[in-house]
Amino acid sequence: MRVPPGDAALSVVLELVAGDVPLERRRRLLALCLVLDVSGSMAGPALEQVQRSVERILALLRDDDQVGVVAFSTRATVVSAVSALEGTARRAISGRVARLAADDRTNIEAGLRLGAEQLPREVPEGTKTALVLLSDGEPNEGATSQDELAALASTLRSRASISTLGYGVRHDERVLNAIAESGGGAYRFIADPGTCQLELAQAVGTQGDIAVDSIEVLLIPEPGVEIERVLGASEPRFTRDGLVVSVPDLAALTARTLVVQLRAMLDPARALGALLTARVSFTQAGYKQPSLETAVAHVDIGGDAFVPRAAALAKALMVRADLVRAEARALADRQQFDGAAAILRGFMREIEAVPGYVAADGSDLSEAWEQLLDEAMAMERRPSREALAALKAAGVTRTFSKSDGLCASSKRMGAAASRLTMNLAGPITRPGVLVVEKGPKEGERFELGPRNTLGRTPSADITLPSAQISRLHADIFFLGGDYYVSDLGSTNPTAVNGKRLAQGPHKLTGGDLITIGDVELRFKQS
């Protein structure tokens, strides 16, 4: 970029991209501990679905995978020590999980600590260690704040990456997301117990898709350059060498974007100036040998026009969008819905002003604009407390700084997660088809796979370009021999045969008429 000499505010966009995993290393072994919330709010169908999900997922893992279970309420307890799934181990773990009962309070700290203690300290090369924590409530025992639990997750990351699942709309998505970010994993939202099996399968399967972990970025500014802020990552820490930022694990062929905001005194006597050195240390997931990559950011000095690179500007806007959405959600928590919508729409106008921006072209930036539109419209409708909780949880899942955060779940699912999810769904003996009977693409037929997201933009598996349809509107999935449809928190709710869907998934039968927005689709089976 070209900037005038003198004191200047600049941004450096750093994109971390994980390559593919070599064929001989694609199926790593797992050393996994499931950390399950059994506080009082989990009583009934919620816990029953978790128990059923654990049993089914254990059946799909390899005999040499190691799995253990920890349950927590006011205190944490070991349900099953981490061990290989050979012999009768699966049946033993499932039996112990089936006997769990829900009561008392929610101590996430105790669950995390005990779960980490169960993981073996030494594992064979090629083994990915991980914790997957599921909770439906807010922590009210032990450490309860977002910062405390994020700090704990950061200290445990050397033992294992930590992923979290928020179950239902009563959990605190900020806490679970902070734990996952600091623990190197990912946060997922389970809107309803009926989808627990699929979401838990993806969370477990994704561990096999991780290409690189233990990622840290050391940022070393040149003399006269000061780092003011790093966007797109958890809190950095200062060291003697520079500023260190931890980055969550990356699955193969995915990316994470950081924006480093700088203040620099530029030397007009030089034609080219180095601003910042970034040293990225990481390991290939499941292996101990560290690797190091280095990049240097430069700036051209001279002229009187500031000309940012278009691609870098688009990525910077994507990262900033996460901050704007978080600000809007904070206002909505205080019932300031008009202010929340105004912030979102203001940022939409900023995106529209980007040179070369084209609406609805399928680019990540246009997908971000569409997501902001959905959230702005939701705020303008002044959602109920429950609807706002679901909107916030889903919004945290679809982040803009991650390359796979905008897509429907089936679009960029990794090979291991896809395989586990498909095996969980079971064989499709009677394939399903959707026929558009009214609206855009009338007369078109869409063959259904194990999981199919419907929405108005190309990020969905089935694209139905209508202003009355949300970007990601509804999900049709196959499980246990049947197809189900669930709403994804859309502005115009999904209906089947004229009846609006309840919160949970609805089992489909041949001939059902699905209405989303102004589009009607007929479900058929061969």
Disulfide bonds with the S-S distance in Angstrom:
none
